Amino acid sequence: MNIYEKRNSILGMEFDRYMREHPDFSERIHHNAHIVLLLEGDREFNEWSINLANKQAENDQPIIYITIKKLAPAHSRIEEMELANS
């Protein structure tokens, strides 16, 4: 997996979370749309993402470009852990 594939995968997971938390936003997206995630300020990734979408989208499928403008810092969601020594 190259850096762009990894970035796209991470953005995809974050996008899915956002859609679950903001159903009003998801209602604005056409049901059969091919979604292209872009990252503001990352020209190389965006070009890669657009080229990939153009190859993957079906002929009659609408393409929706969604620019992610800001990401919050990543943090652990673990609320409790236990350490056991052997």
GUPAKOL-394164 format. One record per atom (N, C-alpha, C): atom name; residue in one letter; residue number from 1; x, y, z. Coordinates in Angstrom, 3 decimals, always signed. Layout:
N
 atomo residuo num       px       py       pz
    CA       A NUM        X        Y        Z
...
END
This chain:
86
 atomo residuo num       px       py       pz
     N       M   1   +0.847   -1.170   +0.000
    CA       M   1   +0.000   +0.000   +0.000
     C       M   1   +0.900   +1.242   +0.000
     N       N   2   +0.678   +2.132   -0.974
    CA       N   2   +1.504   +3.335   -1.017
     C       N   2   +0.936   +4.418   -0.095
     N       I   3   +1.645   +5.521   +0.031
    CA       I   3   +1.256   +6.584   +0.965
     C       I   3   -0.111   +7.162   +0.633
     N       Y   4   -0.431   +7.289   -0.657
    CA       Y   4   -1.730   +7.845   -1.051
     C       Y   4   -2.865   +6.868   -0.740
     N       E   5   -2.630   +5.593   -0.955
    CA       E   5   -3.641   +4.585   -0.618
     C       E   5   -3.903   +4.581   +0.886
     N       K   6   -2.836   +4.676   +1.666
    CA       K   6   -2.986   +4.699   +3.120
     C       K   6   -3.739   +5.954   +3.561
     N       R   7   -3.368   +7.103   +3.002
    CA       R   7   -4.041   +8.356   +3.342
     C       R   7   -5.519   +8.289   +2.968
     N       N   8   -5.807   +7.742   +1.790
    CA       N   8   -7.190   +7.614   +1.333
     C       N   8   -7.987   +6.689   +2.259
     N       S   9   -7.363   +5.629   +2.710
    CA       S   9   -8.018   +4.694   +3.627
     C       S   9   -8.358   +5.377   +4.951
     N       I  10   -7.422   +6.124   +5.492
    CA       I  10   -7.646   +6.829   +6.754
     C       I  10   -8.738   +7.882   +6.585
     N       L  11   -8.662   +8.657   +5.492
    CA       L  11   -9.689   +9.668   +5.238
     C       L  11  -11.055   +9.018   +5.046
     N       G  12  -11.079   +7.860   +4.406
    CA       G  12  -12.331   +7.134   +4.213
     C       G  12  -12.964   +6.730   +5.533
     N       M  13  -12.145   +6.252   +6.464
    CA       M  13  -12.672   +5.882   +7.790
     C       M  13  -13.208   +7.111   +8.513
     N       E  14  -12.471   +8.209   +8.443
    CA       E  14  -12.917   +9.437   +9.089
     C       E  14  -14.192   +9.970   +8.433
     N       F  15  -14.275   +9.862   +7.120
    CA       F  15  -15.459  +10.296   +6.387
     C       F  15  -16.672   +9.471   +6.808
     N       D  16  -16.501   +8.163   +6.929
    CA       D  16  -17.597   +7.297   +7.382
     C       D  16  -18.082   +7.703   +8.771
     N       R  17  -17.166   +7.979   +9.678
    CA       R  17  -17.540   +8.428  +11.021
     C       R  17  -18.316   +9.748  +10.955
     N       Y  18  -17.827  +10.666  +10.135
    CA       Y  18  -18.488  +11.963   +9.994
     C       Y  18  -19.911  +11.784   +9.469
     N       M  19  -20.083  +10.898   +8.503
    CA       M  19  -21.414  +10.664   +7.930
     C       M  19  -22.379  +10.115   +8.977
     N       R  20  -21.898   +9.216   +9.836
    CA       R  20  -22.751   +8.677  +10.895
     C       R  20  -23.138   +9.755  +11.899
     N       E  21  -22.212  +10.675  +12.176
    CA       E  21  -22.459  +11.723  +13.156
     C       E  21  -23.214  +12.919  +12.574
     N       H  22  -23.221  +13.062  +11.246
    CA       H  22  -23.866  +14.199  +10.578
     C       H  22  -24.759  +13.698   +9.440
     N       P  23  -25.845  +13.030   +9.775
    CA       P  23  -26.699  +12.461   +8.728
     C       P  23  -27.276  +13.508   +7.785
     N       D  24  -27.409  +14.753   +8.231
    CA       D  24  -27.912  +15.801   +7.358
     C       D  24  -26.958  +16.055   +6.186
     N       F  25  -25.655  +15.920   +6.418
    CA       F  25  -24.673  +16.084   +5.345
     C       F  25  -24.795  +14.936   +4.347
     N       S  26  -24.966  +13.737   +4.855
    CA       S  26  -25.044  +12.568   +3.971
     C       S  26  -26.268  +12.622   +3.068
     N       E  27  -27.337  +13.278   +3.519
    CA       E  27  -28.544  +13.392   +2.705
     C       E  27  -28.322  +14.236   +1.451
     N       R  28  -27.287  +15.043   +1.432
    CA       R  28  -26.985  +15.908   +0.289
     C       R  28  -26.207  +15.181   -0.813
     N       I  29  -25.807  +13.947   -0.543
    CA       I  29  -24.986  +13.189   -1.499
     C       I  29  -25.873  +12.228   -2.279
     N       H  30  -25.770  +12.274   -3.597
    CA       H  30  -26.543  +11.392   -4.475
     C       H  30  -26.291   +9.940   -4.090
     N       H  31  -27.349   +9.132   -4.109
    CA       H  31  -27.289   +7.746   -3.651
     C       H  31  -26.201   +6.921   -4.357
     N       N  32  -26.070   +7.051   -5.641
    CA       N  32  -25.143   +6.214   -6.405
     C       N  32  -23.831   +6.931   -6.737
     N       A  33  -23.530   +8.003   -6.045
    CA       A  33  -22.357   +8.816   -6.388
     C       A  33  -21.050   +8.107   -6.045
     N       H  34  -20.051   +8.396   -6.861
    CA       H  34  -18.682   +7.976   -6.570
     C       H  34  -18.048   +9.142   -5.817
     N       I  35  -17.674   +8.920   -4.578
    CA       I  35  -17.154   +9.982   -3.730
     C       I  35  -15.638  +10.051   -3.837
     N       V  36  -15.149  +11.265   -4.067
    CA       V  36  -13.711  +11.515   -4.153
     C       V  36  -13.334  +12.389   -2.971
     N       L  37  -12.480  +11.871   -2.112
    CA       L  37  -12.030  +12.646   -0.959
     C       L  37  -10.756  +13.396   -1.333
     N       L  38  -10.792  +14.697   -1.100
    CA       L  38   -9.654  +15.573   -1.352
     C       L  38   -9.226  +16.179   -0.029
     N       L  39   -7.967  +16.522   +0.056
    CA       L  39   -7.427  +17.085   +1.289
     C       L  39   -6.862  +18.464   +0.972
     N       E  40   -7.477  +19.485   +1.556
    CA       E  40   -7.058  +20.854   +1.282
     C       E  40   -5.558  +21.019   +1.513
     N       G  41   -4.865  +21.583   +0.525
    CA       G  41   -3.438  +21.847   +0.636
     C       G  41   -2.537  +20.708   +0.217
     N       D  42   -3.090  +19.577   -0.210
    CA       D  42   -2.272  +18.428   -0.617
     C       D  42   -2.506  +18.142   -2.106
     N       R  43   -1.883  +18.954   -2.952
    CA       R  43   -2.087  +18.880   -4.404
     C       R  43   -1.785  +17.502   -4.968
     N       E  44   -0.691  +16.890   -4.555
    CA       E  44   -0.292  +15.590   -5.114
     C       E  44   -1.299  +14.493   -4.763
     N       F  45   -1.725  +14.458   -3.515
    CA       F  45   -2.733  +13.478   -3.118
     C       F  45   -4.029  +13.712   -3.883
     N       N  46   -4.449  +14.964   -3.993
    CA       N  46   -5.695  +15.287   -4.684
     C       N  46   -5.658  +14.863   -6.146
     N       E  47   -4.544  +15.089   -6.810
    CA       E  47   -4.406  +14.644   -8.210
     C       E  47   -4.510  +13.127   -8.290
     N       W  48   -3.856  +12.435   -7.385
    CA       W  48   -3.916  +10.974   -7.351
     C       W  48   -5.348  +10.513   -7.136
     N       S  49   -6.038  +11.138   -6.184
    CA       S  49   -7.401  +10.753   -5.839
     C       S  49   -8.363  +10.992   -7.013
     N       I  50   -8.221  +12.122   -7.687
    CA       I  50   -9.068  +12.432   -8.845
     C       I  50   -8.811  +11.454   -9.983
     N       N  51   -7.547  +11.166  -10.260
    CA       N  51   -7.221  +10.204  -11.324
     C       N  51   -7.784   +8.823  -11.019
     N       L  52   -7.679   +8.399   -9.770
    CA       L  52   -8.212   +7.098   -9.370
     C       L  52   -9.729   +7.062   -9.561
     N       A  53  -10.388   +8.116   -9.146
    CA       A  53  -11.843   +8.178   -9.282
     C       A  53  -12.268   +8.127  -10.743
     N       N  54  -11.549   +8.813  -11.595
    CA       N  54  -11.885   +8.808  -13.022
     C       N  54  -11.745   +7.413  -13.626
     N       K  55  -10.845   +6.619  -13.101
    CA       K  55  -10.673   +5.238  -13.575
     C       K  55  -11.750   +4.316  -13.004
     N       Q  56  -12.174   +4.569  -11.773
    CA       Q  56  -13.079   +3.657  -11.078
     C       Q  56  -14.560   +3.941  -11.309
     N       A  57  -14.914   +5.185  -11.525
    CA       A  57  -16.330   +5.543  -11.653
     C       A  57  -16.917   +4.942  -12.927
     N       E  58  -18.162   +4.518  -12.824
    CA       E  58  -18.862   +3.993  -13.986
     C       E  58  -19.278   +5.160  -14.884
     N       N  59  -19.550   +4.875  -16.163
    CA       N  59  -19.832   +5.930  -17.141
     C       N  59  -20.940   +6.881  -16.725
     N       D  60  -22.031   +6.362  -16.193
    CA       D  60  -23.180   +7.205  -15.845
     C       D  60  -23.209   +7.585  -14.367
     N       Q  61  -22.168   +7.264  -13.645
    CA       Q  61  -22.136   +7.512  -12.210
     C       Q  61  -21.671   +8.942  -11.914
     N       P  62  -22.451   +9.692  -11.132
    CA       P  62  -21.992  +11.042  -10.772
     C       P  62  -20.791  +10.963   -9.837
     N       I  63  -19.878  +11.899  -10.016
    CA       I  63  -18.695  +11.979   -9.160
     C       I  63  -18.869  +13.189   -8.254
     N       I  64  -18.722  +12.971   -6.953
    CA       I  64  -18.846  +14.021   -5.949
     C       I  64  -17.473  +14.241   -5.324
     N       Y  65  -17.003  +15.485   -5.366
    CA       Y  65  -15.713  +15.841   -4.781
     C       Y  65  -15.954  +16.462   -3.408
     N       I  66  -15.374  +15.879   -2.394
    CA       I  66  -15.521  +16.384   -1.033
     C       I  66  -14.124  +16.759   -0.529
     N       T  67  -13.957  +18.042   -0.239
    CA       T  67  -12.671  +18.533   +0.245
     C       T  67  -12.696  +18.580   +1.766
     N       I  68  -11.780  +17.859   +2.354
    CA       I  68  -11.621  +17.878   +3.808
     C       I  68  -10.706  +19.047   +4.123
     N       K  69  -11.251  +20.012   +4.848
    CA       K  69  -10.535  +21.249   +5.109
     C       K  69   -9.676  +21.192   +6.363
     N       K  70  -10.116  +20.422   +7.349
    CA       K  70   -9.375  +20.390   +8.610
     C       K  70   -9.640  +19.073   +9.325
     N       L  71   -8.581  +18.481   +9.833
    CA       L  71   -8.676  +17.260  +10.640
     C       L  71   -8.250  +17.578  +12.071
     N       A  72   -9.003  +17.085  +13.014
    CA       A  72   -8.596  +17.210  +14.411
     C       A  72   -7.419  +16.269  +14.659
     N       P  73   -6.592  +16.571  +15.641
    CA       P  73   -5.488  +15.663  +15.956
     C       P  73   -6.013  +14.269  +16.308
     N       A  74   -5.292  +13.260  +15.857
    CA       A  74   -5.671  +11.878  +16.167
     C       A  74   -5.454  +11.619  +17.655
     N       H  75   -6.350  +10.820  +18.219
    CA       H  75   -6.199  +10.450  +19.618
     C       H  75   -6.796   +9.057  +19.822
     N       S  76   -6.361   +8.438  +20.858
    CA       S  76   -6.847   +7.102  +21.181
     C       S  76   -8.255   +7.185  +21.744
     N       R  77   -9.073   +6.222  +21.372
    CA       R  77  -10.422   +6.134  +21.929
     C       R  77  -10.491   +5.107  +23.057
     N       I  78   -9.360   +4.522  +23.430
    CA       I  78   -9.324   +3.540  +24.510
     C       I  78   -9.665   +4.241  +25.815
     N       E  79  -10.624   +3.712  +26.536
    CA       E  79  -11.023   +4.305  +27.799
     C       E  79  -10.440   +3.577  +29.004
     N       E  80  -10.076   +2.330  +28.809
    CA       E  80   -9.533   +1.566  +29.932
     C       E  80   -8.639   +0.470  +29.398
     N       M  81   -7.510   +0.218  +30.085
    CA       M  81   -6.591   -0.864  +29.697
     C       M  81   -6.049   -1.535  +30.941
     N       E  82   -5.505   -2.717  +30.704
    CA       E  82   -4.870   -3.460  +31.794
     C       E  82   -3.571   -4.033  +31.272
     N       L  83   -2.542   -3.985  +32.080
    CA       L  83   -1.237   -4.518  +31.723
     C       L  83   -0.945   -5.718  +32.613
     N       A  84   -0.580   -6.832  +31.988
    CA       A  84   -0.230   -8.018  +32.771
     C       A  84   +1.197   -8.409  +32.414
     N       N  85   +2.013   -8.616  +33.406
    CA       N  85   +3.379   -9.084  +33.183
     C       N  85   +3.403  -10.606  +33.242
     N       S  86   +4.238  -11.204  +32.401
    CA       S  86   +4.329  -12.658  +32.435
     C       S  86   +5.436  -13.124  +33.346
END
